[in-house]
Amino acid sequence: MGLAARAHDDIVWDIPISDLSGTPVSGEPDIEMAITDTLEFTNNASYPVSIVFTTTSGSVFNNISSLAGGGTTSPAQSPKLDNMTVNYTITNLNTNAQSTPCGIQVGVGPLRIDILAANTIPDPVSIPAGGQIQFFPDEEYDISIVPPNAFNKSLNTISPPSSVVLTATDLSPQATYTIKGSGIKGTDGKGTVKIGS
């Protein structure tokens, strides 16, 4: 589907972009790639799009500020970092309609979710089936994940500098979490993780 070519053992991932009522849609919402693979996007929508990657895990890919429609393909790029997961969103530059987040796992590693004053960044997120997340909170928070079997470990609290790495069990296509801090206001926050969709 997004597997465009093979050169030796290195894969070129060609991610097609289509349109759904004015909103761009990725043809490969969650992929797992190697550090030696490359990535490109082909915009089959009729309008130009931008593609923005999350940077909580570091700068893994360069953003694409504008990719013309009608089958235009972006230059291929290789991941700059390994063993982590990033998300990207696609925006219709004519209307600002935005796709849901899509995940790219480079090697094997988690998507970093920062928590600052109960705000979760990024949110929502997407990871491949069997993918991973890791929380980096600014203080200790109580945490509740629904469904409780969405990840391989059960957590009641998370503390700085980071939680353990949580690996999706593939028992649920989505998990939600809520956090409660002990600060003056009793800060509350929440987030959503799409899994393999």
N, CA, C and O of each residue as an XYZ file, in Angstrom:
788
protein
N       0.830     -1.190      0.000
C       0.000      0.000      0.000
C       0.870      1.248      0.000
O       0.704      2.080     -0.892
N       1.795      1.432      0.952
C       2.691      2.567      0.911
C       4.089      2.135      0.561
O       5.008      2.954      0.558
N       4.267      0.872      0.269
C       5.565      0.303     -0.015
C       5.868      0.527     -1.495
O       5.419     -0.239     -2.347
N       6.625      1.570     -1.795
C       6.803      1.956     -3.185
C       7.947      1.219     -3.877
O       7.805      0.793     -5.023
N       9.071      1.067     -3.193
C      10.225      0.499     -3.886
C      11.151     -0.156     -2.885
O      11.080      0.108     -1.685
N      12.018     -1.011     -3.391
C      13.042     -1.640     -2.553
C      14.381     -1.464     -3.236
O      14.560     -1.814     -4.403
N      15.315     -0.917     -2.485
C      16.679     -0.815     -2.980
C      17.546     -1.544     -1.971
O      17.711     -1.073     -0.846
N      18.092     -2.660     -2.346
C      18.799     -3.558     -1.434
C      17.815     -3.947     -0.331
O      16.761     -4.511     -0.627
N      18.134     -3.661      0.932
C      17.209     -3.960      2.017
C      16.533     -2.701      2.528
O      15.778     -2.769      3.499
N      16.776     -1.562      1.911
C      16.215     -0.295      2.370
C      14.887     -0.044      1.668
O      14.767     -0.216      0.455
N      13.902      0.363      2.444
C      12.555      0.573      1.913
C      12.299      2.061      1.718
O      12.657      2.876      2.568
N      11.677      2.411      0.596
C      11.184      3.765      0.376
C       9.690      3.736      0.693
O       8.914      3.095     -0.017
N       9.293      4.421      1.744
C       7.882      4.511      2.120
C       7.266      5.686      1.383
O       7.608      6.838      1.648
N       6.357      5.399      0.457
C       5.636      6.447     -0.264
C       4.253      6.533      0.365
O       3.417      5.656      0.149
N       4.010      7.573      1.133
C       2.747      7.716      1.853
C       1.784      8.546      1.008
O       2.009      9.740      0.809
N       0.704      7.920      0.504
C      -0.256      8.661     -0.311
C      -1.181      9.508      0.564
O      -1.615      9.078      1.633
N      -1.468     10.699      0.094
C      -2.415     11.596      0.761
C      -3.639     11.705     -0.129
O      -3.525     12.017     -1.314
N      -4.808     11.448      0.439
C      -6.061     11.582     -0.304
C      -6.952     12.592      0.404
O      -6.562     13.188      1.408
N      -8.155     12.777     -0.133
C      -9.081     13.781      0.395
C     -10.360     13.113      0.874
O     -10.862     12.185      0.240
N     -10.884     13.591      2.003
C     -12.176     13.154      2.508
C     -12.952     14.402      2.902
O     -12.785     14.921      4.006
N     -13.802     14.884      1.997
C     -14.638     16.072      2.234
C     -13.814     17.289      2.641
O     -14.187     18.018      3.560
N     -12.698     17.505      1.958
C     -11.869     18.683      2.220
C     -10.812     18.485      3.294
O     -10.016     19.385      3.557
N     -10.800     17.309      3.915
C      -9.806     17.019      4.950
C      -8.792     16.015      4.404
O      -9.182     14.971      3.882
N      -7.497     16.316      4.516
C      -6.489     15.368      4.024
C      -6.436     14.111      4.883
O      -6.625     14.159      6.099
N      -6.175     12.982      4.224
C      -6.126     11.682      4.897
C      -4.852     10.963      4.460
O      -4.528     10.926      3.273
N      -4.130     10.390      5.432
C      -2.934      9.616      5.124
C      -3.323      8.192      4.753
O      -4.156      7.579      5.420
N      -2.723      7.665      3.688
C      -2.946      6.280      3.294
C      -2.166      5.293      4.151
O      -2.381      4.085      4.052
N      -1.274      5.787      4.982
C      -0.472      4.952      5.892
C      -0.485      5.621      7.261
O       0.483      6.291      7.621
N      -1.567      5.454      8.041
C      -1.671      6.202      9.297
C      -0.653      5.809     10.358
O      -0.349      6.627     11.226
N      -0.120      4.609     10.328
C       0.883      4.177     11.304
C       1.826      3.197     10.638
O       1.407      2.147     10.151
N       3.128      3.553     10.620
C       4.118      2.666     10.007
C       5.291      2.442     10.955
O       5.538      3.227     11.870
N       6.002      1.349     10.708
C       7.253      1.042     11.394
C       8.333      0.992     10.324
O       8.215      0.247      9.351
N       9.383      1.782     10.500
C      10.449      1.819      9.514
C      11.809      1.710     10.182
O      11.944      1.948     11.383
N      12.812      1.348      9.398
C      14.187      1.244      9.890
C      14.908      2.566      9.657
O      14.482      3.378      8.835
N      15.987      2.774     10.374
C      16.782      3.996     10.228
C      17.343      4.123      8.813
O      17.654      5.228      8.371
N      17.476      2.999      8.096
C      18.021      3.030      6.731
C      16.931      3.235      5.675
O      17.240      3.368      4.491
N      15.655      3.262      6.092
C      14.556      3.498      5.155
C      14.422      4.992      4.868
O      14.961      5.827      5.594
N      13.698      5.311      3.804
C      13.382      6.705      3.494
C      11.878      6.880      3.398
O      11.128      5.915      3.255
N      11.454      8.137      3.480
C      10.048      8.482      3.557
C       9.745      9.606      2.579
O      10.494     10.580      2.489
N       8.640      9.467      1.845
C       8.171     10.544      0.969
C       6.651     10.528      0.988
O       6.036      9.516      1.325
N       6.053     11.648      0.627
C       4.596     11.775      0.575
C       4.177     12.111     -0.845
O       4.839     12.904     -1.516
N       3.078     11.513     -1.314
C       2.495     11.857     -2.605
C       1.115     12.429     -2.353
O       0.230     11.739     -1.847
N       0.935     13.698     -2.709
C      -0.326     14.399     -2.444
C      -1.282     14.207     -3.616
O      -1.159     14.875     -4.642
N      -2.246     13.281     -3.454
C      -3.250     13.025     -4.485
C      -4.497     13.887     -4.321
O      -5.422     13.789     -5.127
N      -4.534     14.729     -3.292
C      -5.655     15.662     -3.116
C      -5.536     16.777     -4.155
O      -4.487     16.935     -4.778
N      -6.597     17.540     -4.340
C      -6.595     18.609     -5.339
C      -6.019     19.911     -4.801
O      -5.873     20.874     -5.554
N      -5.692     19.960     -3.526
C      -5.214     21.197     -2.878
C      -3.819     20.970     -2.283
O      -3.412     19.831     -2.056
N      -3.091     22.070     -2.034
C      -1.777     21.924     -1.407
C      -1.922     21.596      0.077
O      -2.904     21.973      0.716
N      -0.929     20.886      0.613
C      -0.935     20.521      2.027
C       0.411     20.858      2.660
O       1.420     21.022      1.974
N       0.396     20.956      3.981
C       1.639     20.988      4.748
C       1.654     19.742      5.635
O       0.602     19.190      5.961
N       2.842     19.309      6.018
C       3.000     18.139      6.883
C       3.924     18.556      8.023
O       5.055     18.988      7.802
N       3.412     18.415      9.255
C       4.167     18.839     10.436
C       4.376     17.641     11.353
O       3.432     16.925     11.684
N       5.628     17.434     11.758
C       6.011     16.329     12.638
C       6.150     16.820     14.075
O       6.555     17.957     14.317
N       5.807     15.945     15.031
C       6.035     16.283     16.431
C       7.534     16.267     16.707
O       8.299     15.602     16.009
N       7.942     17.010     17.735
C       9.369     17.093     18.066
C       9.655     16.747     19.531
O      10.778     16.946     19.995
N       8.660     16.231     20.272
C       8.927     15.883     21.669
C       9.987     14.792     21.771
O      10.720     14.735     22.758
N      10.076     13.930     20.768
C      11.096     12.873     20.750
C      12.376     13.330     20.062
O      13.311     12.541     19.918
N      12.434     14.576     19.639
C      13.565     15.098     18.888
C      13.136     15.365     17.457
O      12.042     14.978     17.049
N      13.988     16.020     16.703
C      13.688     16.338     15.309
C      14.084     15.140     14.443
O      15.252     14.970     14.093
N      13.087     14.309     14.102
C      13.347     13.076     13.369
C      13.217     13.292     11.866
O      14.006     12.758     11.086
N      12.203     14.089     11.454
C      11.992     14.415     10.037
C      11.790     15.921      9.910
O      11.406     16.596     10.865
N      12.057     16.433      8.708
C      11.810     17.849      8.433
C      10.356     18.060      8.051
O       9.785     17.272      7.297
N       9.751     19.133      8.577
C       8.401     19.503      8.170
C       8.388     19.844      6.685
O       9.405     20.240      6.116
N       7.226     19.687      6.070
C       7.041     20.063      4.664
C       6.052     21.214      4.660
O       4.873     21.022      4.958
N       6.520     22.406      4.325
C       5.672     23.597      4.442
C       4.591     23.655      3.380
O       3.515     24.198      3.629
N       4.854     23.100      2.188
C       3.839     23.094      1.135
C       4.155     22.004      0.119
O       5.261     21.916     -0.413
N       3.131     21.170     -0.133
C       3.247     20.121     -1.144
C       2.023     20.241     -2.042
O       0.894     20.017     -1.607
N       2.262     20.598     -3.302
C       1.162     20.823     -4.240
C       0.339     19.545     -4.425
O       0.834     18.434     -4.240
N      -0.936     19.736     -4.797
C      -1.829     18.609     -5.036
C      -1.657     18.015     -6.419
O      -0.760     18.405     -7.166
N      -2.528     17.060     -6.760
C      -2.522     16.477     -8.098
C      -1.444     15.450     -8.333
O      -1.024     15.259     -9.475
N      -0.973     14.771     -7.283
C       0.018     13.713     -7.469
C       1.459     14.130     -7.265
O       2.366     13.384     -7.633
N       1.698     15.288     -6.696
C       3.062     15.752     -6.436
C       3.690     14.943     -5.309
O       3.044     14.675     -4.296
N       4.954     14.552     -5.486
C       5.675     13.775     -4.476
C       6.767     14.635     -3.849
O       7.491     15.349     -4.542
N       6.872     14.553     -2.522
C       7.889     15.311     -1.787
C       9.262     14.667     -1.972
O       9.350     13.493     -2.331
N      10.329     15.423     -1.733
C      11.655     14.801     -1.719
C      11.712     13.743     -0.617
O      11.110     13.917      0.443
N      12.423     12.662     -0.860
C      12.570     11.612      0.140
C      13.465     12.111      1.266
O      14.418     12.853      1.031
N      13.152     11.698      2.489
C      14.016     12.029      3.611
C      14.222     10.812      4.495
O      13.340      9.965      4.641
N      15.397     10.749      5.075
C      15.755      9.668      5.983
C      15.583     10.150      7.414
O      15.747     11.339      7.686
N      15.253      9.244      8.339
C      15.152      9.655      9.739
C      16.510     10.106     10.266
O      17.544      9.517      9.949
N      16.486     11.162     11.078
C      17.720     11.694     11.666
C      18.028     11.047     13.014
O      19.151     11.145     13.507
N      17.041     10.391     13.606
C      17.207      9.725     14.899
C      16.565      8.349     14.824
O      15.687      8.116     13.994
N      16.992      7.448     15.678
C      16.524      6.071     15.663
C      15.914      5.705     17.014
O      16.159      6.358     18.028
N      15.115      4.644     16.997
C      14.504      4.070     18.191
C      13.601      5.043     18.934
O      13.746      5.270     20.135
N      12.672      5.604     18.185
C      11.656      6.480     18.747
C      10.483      6.568     17.786
O      10.572      6.165     16.626
N       9.388      7.103     18.292
C       8.181      7.274     17.493
C       7.830      8.754     17.437
O       7.934      9.464     18.436
N       7.413      9.211     16.260
C       6.934     10.578     16.084
C       5.547     10.534     15.438
O       5.148      9.519     14.867
N       4.843     11.615     15.533
C       3.553     11.773     14.863
C       3.664     12.871     13.826
O       4.555     13.717     13.889
N       2.737     12.848     12.859
C       2.631     13.951     11.907
C       1.160     14.225     11.643
O       0.315     13.340     11.780
N       0.868     15.450     11.267
C      -0.473     15.839     10.823
C      -0.337     16.512      9.467
O       0.677     17.138      9.160
N      -1.384     16.366      8.666
C      -1.427     16.937      7.318
C      -2.507     18.008      7.322
O      -3.623     17.765      7.780
N      -2.181     19.195      6.812
C      -3.129     20.313      6.813
C      -3.444     20.756      5.391
O      -2.535     20.962      4.587
N      -4.730     20.903      5.078
C      -5.192     21.486      3.812
C      -4.869     22.972      3.875
O      -5.447     23.694      4.688
N      -3.960     23.438      3.031
C      -3.528     24.835      3.089
C      -4.585     25.813      2.587
O      -4.453     27.018      2.804
N      -5.633     25.322      1.920
C      -6.708     26.215      1.470
C      -7.729     26.487      2.563
O      -8.296     27.577      2.626
N      -7.971     25.487      3.439
C      -9.034     25.622      4.446
C      -8.559     25.427      5.878
O      -9.326     25.659      6.813
N      -7.310     25.004      6.074
C      -6.747     24.667      7.385
C      -7.355     23.415      8.007
O      -7.118     23.153      9.186
N      -8.131     22.633      7.259
C      -8.630     21.354      7.773
C      -7.435     20.436      7.990
O      -6.519     20.393      7.169
N      -7.449     19.702      9.100
C      -6.284     18.926      9.496
C      -6.630     17.457      9.687
O      -7.700     17.117     10.192
N      -5.712     16.595      9.276
C      -5.873     15.156      9.464
C      -5.742     14.805     10.941
O      -5.284     15.616     11.746
N      -6.150     13.587     11.284
C      -5.855     13.076     12.615
C      -4.360     12.760     12.671
O      -3.727     12.601     11.627
N      -3.785     12.667     13.878
C      -2.357     12.341     13.965
C      -2.063     10.947     13.413
O      -2.874     10.029     13.535
N      -0.892     10.812     12.807
C      -0.425      9.534     12.269
C       0.950      9.260     12.856
O       1.724     10.191     13.078
N       1.266      7.985     13.114
C       2.517      7.640     13.777
C       3.541      7.010     12.860
O       3.209      6.262     11.941
N       4.801      7.331     13.134
C       5.930      6.687     12.454
C       6.894      6.225     13.532
O       7.445      7.040     14.272
N       7.095      4.920     13.619
C       8.047      4.352     14.563
C       9.325      4.046     13.808
O       9.320      3.269     12.854
N      10.422      4.658     14.236
C      11.723      4.441     13.612
C      12.509      3.495     14.516
O      12.870      3.853     15.637
N      12.769      2.288     14.022
C      13.377      1.280     14.876
C      12.350      0.832     15.900
O      11.183      0.633     15.561
N      12.766      0.671     17.141
C      11.845      0.321     18.225
C      12.045      1.340     19.332
O      13.109      1.400     19.948
N      11.025      2.134     19.580
C      11.145      3.136     20.623
C       9.857      3.907     20.807
O       9.008      3.922     19.916
N       9.697      4.561     21.976
C       8.431      5.184     22.331
C       8.217      6.559     21.729
O       9.150      7.243     21.309
N       6.943      6.935     21.706
C       6.551      8.314     21.438
C       6.586      9.031     22.776
O       5.963      8.585     23.739
N       7.299     10.118     22.838
C       7.423     10.891     24.080
C       6.202     11.791     24.238
O       5.846     12.538     23.326
N       5.560     11.712     25.416
C       4.443     12.589     25.759
C       4.865     13.421     26.959
O       5.040     12.893     28.057
N       5.029     14.726     26.750
C       5.399     15.637     27.822
C       4.153     16.064     28.580
O       3.098     16.283     27.983
N       4.276     16.181     29.887
C       3.180     16.681     30.712
C       3.706     17.869     31.499
O       4.622     17.736     32.310
N       3.113     19.039     31.250
C       3.510     20.278     31.911
C       2.256     20.966     32.412
O       1.396     21.346     31.617
N       2.142     21.129     33.713
C       0.954     21.728     34.343
C      -0.308     21.015     33.869
O      -1.312     21.653     33.555
N      -0.247     19.699     33.822
C      -1.350     18.804     33.430
C      -1.712     18.901     31.955
O      -2.675     18.265     31.527
N      -0.974     19.677     31.161
C      -1.195     19.716     29.713
C      -0.337     18.634     29.077
O       0.864     18.556     29.337
N      -0.962     17.783     28.226
C      -0.254     16.693     27.567
C       0.104     17.106     26.151
O      -0.754     17.527     25.376
N       1.399     16.979     25.822
C       1.907     17.437     24.530
C       2.756     16.328     23.926
O       3.769     15.950     24.513
N       2.372     15.795     22.770
C       1.186     16.111     21.967
C      -0.019     15.312     22.430
O       0.113     14.333     23.165
N      -1.179     15.737     21.998
C      -2.429     15.033     22.269
C      -3.440     15.469     21.221
O      -3.560     16.664     20.954
N      -4.169     14.539     20.619
C      -4.049     13.091     20.703
C      -2.801     12.608     19.979
O      -2.164     13.366     19.247
N      -2.453     11.324     20.192
C      -1.294     10.726     19.529
C      -1.708      9.419     18.873
O      -2.779      8.877     19.146
N      -0.831      8.923     17.997
C      -1.076      7.673     17.289
C       0.212      6.869     17.274
O       1.290      7.408     17.022
N       0.092      5.564     17.548
C       1.251      4.672     17.500
C       0.873      3.420     16.710
O      -0.302      3.055     16.661
N       1.852      2.758     16.092
C       1.553      1.508     15.383
C       1.099      0.423     16.353
O       1.289      0.550     17.563
N       0.505     -0.634     15.832
C       0.161     -1.803     16.647
C       1.430     -2.295     17.329
O       2.460     -2.461     16.675
N       1.366     -2.528     18.627
C       2.543     -2.948     19.380
C       3.520     -1.821     19.645
O       4.628     -2.062     20.126
N       3.118     -0.566     19.332
C       3.981      0.594     19.541
C       4.085      0.978     21.009
O       3.478      0.352     21.878
N       4.871      2.025     21.267
C       5.179      2.404     22.640
C       4.965      3.888     22.886
O       5.076      4.714     21.979
N       4.650      4.208     24.152
C       4.611      5.597     24.615
C       5.414      5.687     25.905
O       5.656      4.682     26.574
N       5.827      6.916     26.246
C       6.508      7.163     27.518
C       6.170      8.576     27.959
O       6.269      9.522     27.177
N       5.770      8.714     29.217
C       5.404     10.012     29.776
C       6.617     10.682     30.413
O       7.429     10.029     31.068
N       6.727     11.998     30.213
C       7.756     12.823     30.831
C       7.047     13.943     31.596
O       6.835     15.027     31.052
N       6.676     13.682     32.873
C       5.905     14.654     33.634
C       6.785     15.677     34.363
O       7.943     15.406     34.682
N       6.207     16.862     34.619
C       6.913     17.902     35.357
C       6.798     17.717     36.865
O       7.563     18.315     37.621
N       5.856     16.901     37.306
C       5.684     16.590     38.722
C       5.024     15.222     38.811
O       4.765     14.589     37.788
N       4.752     14.766     40.023
C       4.079     13.482     40.184
C       2.590     13.642     39.906
O       1.962     14.597     40.364
N       2.030     12.697     39.149
C       0.604     12.685     38.837
C       0.047     11.294     39.101
O       0.723     10.290     38.878
N      -1.201     11.244     39.582
C      -1.948      9.995     39.562
C      -2.405      9.811     38.121
O      -2.776     10.782     37.463
N      -2.384      8.580     37.624
C      -2.787      8.327     36.238
C      -3.724      7.120     36.181
O      -3.556      6.143     36.911
N      -4.698      7.216     35.307
C      -5.641      6.132     35.075
C      -5.761      5.938     33.569
O      -6.016      6.897     32.841
N      -5.579      4.691     33.089
C      -5.642      4.385     31.659
C      -6.827      3.469     31.395
O      -7.007      2.461     32.079
N      -7.641      3.825     30.391
C      -8.820      3.038     30.018
C      -8.711      2.672     28.542
O      -8.518      3.566     27.717
N      -8.828      1.386     28.171
C      -8.989      0.246     29.054
C      -7.671     -0.071     29.762
O      -6.598      0.217     29.231
N      -7.746     -0.659     30.950
C      -6.526     -0.898     31.726
C      -5.568     -1.899     31.083
O      -4.394     -1.944     31.451
N      -6.047     -2.705     30.129
C      -5.172     -3.688     29.473
C      -4.648     -3.204     28.117
O      -4.151     -4.012     27.333
N      -4.750     -1.910     27.829
C      -4.279     -1.383     26.542
C      -2.757     -1.442     26.422
O      -2.221     -1.523     25.317
N      -2.060     -1.401     27.563
C      -0.593     -1.435     27.569
C      -0.105     -2.572     28.458
O      -0.859     -3.105     29.273
N       1.160     -2.934     28.293
C       1.712     -4.099     28.983
C       1.949     -3.881     30.468
O       2.160     -4.847     31.202
N       1.920     -2.649     30.923
C       2.137     -2.362     32.335
C       0.956     -1.553     32.856
O       0.305     -0.821     32.109
N       0.695     -1.698     34.143
C      -0.357     -0.936     34.796
C       0.310      0.143     35.651
O       1.200     -0.150     36.450
N      -0.123      1.381     35.477
C       0.447      2.493     36.238
C      -0.632      3.154     37.085
O      -1.778      3.292     36.657
N      -0.251      3.559     38.287
C      -1.132      4.375     39.124
C      -0.599      5.789     39.275
O      -1.364      6.734     39.466
N       0.734      5.930     39.188
C       1.368      7.240     39.287
C       2.505      7.326     38.278
O       3.067      6.313     37.862
N       2.828      8.551     37.896
C       4.012      8.826     37.086
C       4.762      9.973     37.751
O       4.150     10.892     38.294
N       6.091      9.913     37.704
C       6.934     10.902     38.367
C       8.068     11.311     37.452
O       8.449     10.550     36.563
N       8.629     12.527     37.658
C       9.800     12.940     36.886
C      10.978     12.005     37.160
O      11.048     11.456     38.260
N      11.892     11.796     36.238
C      11.913     12.451     34.938
C      11.027     11.766     33.898
O      10.617     12.401     32.926
N      10.720     10.450     34.091
C       9.905      9.781     33.080
C       9.262      8.529     33.662
O       9.719      7.978     34.663
N       8.203      8.103     33.012
C       7.560      6.834     33.362
C       8.317      5.696     32.699
O       9.232      5.923     31.907
N       7.934      4.486     33.024
C       8.444      3.343     32.269
C       7.872      3.419     30.855
O       6.878      4.106     30.620
N       8.493      2.724     29.930
C       7.977      2.642     28.564
C       6.774      1.702     28.572
O       6.843      0.599     29.114
N       5.671      2.146     27.968
C       4.458      1.345     27.879
C       4.307      0.843     26.449
O       4.329      1.639     25.510
N       4.151     -0.473     26.272
C       3.988     -1.086     24.957
C       2.535     -1.499     24.775
O       1.963     -2.162     25.640
N       1.935     -1.111     23.653
C       0.539     -1.447     23.380
C       0.378     -2.950     23.264
O       1.213     -3.630     22.668
N      -0.700     -3.464     23.837
C      -0.963     -4.903     23.819
C      -1.772     -5.332     22.600
O      -1.954     -6.530     22.378
N      -2.255     -4.393     21.814
C      -3.100     -4.659     20.642
C      -4.472     -5.212     21.031
O      -5.165     -5.799     20.200
N      -4.866     -5.023     22.309
C      -6.189     -5.463     22.753
C      -7.230     -4.362     22.581
O      -8.422     -4.589     22.791
N      -6.779     -3.173     22.199
C      -7.704     -2.058     22.027
C      -7.180     -1.135     20.927
O      -5.973     -0.906     20.850
N      -8.069     -0.594     20.065
C      -7.621      0.331     19.025
C      -7.384      1.752     19.556
O      -6.880      2.616     18.837
N      -7.754      1.981     20.820
C      -7.586      3.315     21.393
C      -7.547      3.214     22.914
O      -8.227      2.379     23.510
N      -6.752      4.063     23.524
C      -6.706      4.158     24.981
C      -6.815      5.629     25.362
O      -6.324      6.503     24.647
N      -7.452      5.892     26.479
C      -7.497      7.253     27.018
C      -6.863      7.223     28.400
O      -6.885      6.202     29.089
N      -6.300      8.354     28.791
C      -5.727      8.434     30.130
C      -6.129      9.755     30.763
O      -6.326     10.760     30.080
N      -6.243      9.729     32.071
C      -6.499     10.947     32.847
C      -5.418     11.050     33.902
O      -4.954     10.044     34.439
N      -5.026     12.280     34.191
C      -4.009     12.526     35.206
C      -4.531     13.545     36.200
O      -5.335     14.410     35.853
N      -4.073     13.439     37.433
C      -4.423     14.397     38.474
C      -3.162     14.713     39.245
O      -2.493     13.825     39.772
N      -2.849     16.008     39.301
C      -1.656     16.456     40.009
C      -1.989     16.881     41.422
O      -3.155     16.984     41.803
N      -0.945     17.124     42.190
C      -1.128     17.513     43.586
C      -0.899     18.997     43.799
O      -0.790     19.445     44.940
N      -0.825     19.772     42.719
C      -0.557     21.198     42.833
C      -1.676     21.953     43.529
O      -2.668     21.361     43.957
N      -1.511     23.250     43.638
C      -2.453     24.100     44.359
C      -3.867     23.930     43.837
O      -4.808     23.874     44.628
N      -4.041     23.847     42.531
C      -5.371     23.728     41.939
C      -5.804     22.272     41.776
O      -6.905     22.010     41.293
N      -4.953     21.320     42.174
C      -5.297     19.915     41.936
C      -5.437     19.651     40.462
O      -6.460     19.132     40.014
N      -4.410     20.005     39.692
C      -4.468     19.993     38.238
C      -4.915     18.654     37.672
O      -4.505     17.593     38.141
N      -5.761     18.729     36.657
C      -6.257     17.550     35.961
C      -5.905     17.657     34.486
O      -5.833     18.757     33.937
N      -5.689     16.527     33.850
C      -5.425     16.503     32.418
C      -5.863     15.177     31.847
O      -6.230     14.256     32.578
N      -5.819     15.090     30.515
C      -6.230     13.859     29.854
C      -5.601     13.768     28.491
O      -5.052     14.747     27.985
N      -5.678     12.600     27.894
C      -5.139     12.407     26.552
C      -5.676     11.142     25.926
O      -6.290     10.309     26.591
N      -5.431     11.010     24.616
C      -5.908      9.869     23.836
C      -4.759      9.300     23.020
O      -3.964     10.043     22.445
N      -4.678      7.965     22.975
C      -3.670      7.254     22.181
C      -4.390      6.333     21.217
O      -5.034      5.376     21.646
N      -4.291      6.609     19.890
C      -4.790      5.665     18.875
C      -3.737      4.598     18.687
O      -2.543      4.896     18.649
N      -4.175      3.342     18.568
C      -3.223      2.229     18.473
C      -3.473      1.444     17.187
O      -4.507      0.796     17.025
N      -2.506      1.518     16.281
C      -2.555      0.720     15.058
C      -3.722      0.998     14.155
O      -4.254      0.079     13.532
N      -4.145      2.269     14.067
C      -5.284      2.570     13.196
C      -4.975      3.711     12.268
O      -5.822      4.099     11.463
